[in-house]
Amino acid sequence: MFVKKANVFLKKMKNDCAGYLTHKQQLIKSYSGTAAELASYEDTSLVYYIDNDHSRLVVNNMEAGNLIESLRHTVDNLRNPFTDLYHWVKGEIYDLAAFSAALIELKTSAANVEISTKKLTQAKADIDNITAGKKSMNTMFKGSNDVHTIENKKERYELELASAQKLHTLILIYIGKMTLVKFKAEKLRLYSRIIQ
């Protein structure tokens, strides 16, 4: 239930962050374009008014601190904070998807145990019906010589059931004692770092 609720919230947050990321990236490009346009304006227009004396330029003056290089350096060092947020949300979605896949495998192994149990129960019932001479839907066309075949199937079903139960127990223990504990500890550590 938590995974379903969190997944919806995180997907919406990812979509929102994608929009913020795009807008912030456009803003950074606009800053870069503004610096380039300012330098271009000074080169083409102001040079005419200062009689080609480059020492009187403001932005492109190499002796006065080279403001254009400083602007370019500032724009290059701008970071988009939404990039980190977007990738964090994307990672959270992947983590939840992986945990959901583990839970689905746990349900599948439980279903396999149930299927194997039903097969075994049906095989035992068929053997009992044939031995007692009773007729059922499964034993209508079978005789006492088919008991050996059904007993072989019953042995195979017992092995399948034992294997399915072992696998289910292994997955249950691994998810409950290893994966869930690490998952919670990692998330708590991450969230406490974010809050601080």
Secondary structure, 3 states (H helix, E strand, C coil): CHHHHHHHHHHHHHHHHHHHHHHHHHHHHHHHHHHHHHHHHHHHHHHHHCCCCHHHCCCCCCCCCCHHHHHHHHHHHCCCHHHHHHHHHHHHHHHHHHHHHHHHHHHHHHHHHHHHHHHHHHHHHHHHHHHHCCCCCCCCCCCHHHHHHHHHHHHHHHHHHHHHHHHHHHHHHHHHHHHHHHHHHHHHHHHHHHHC
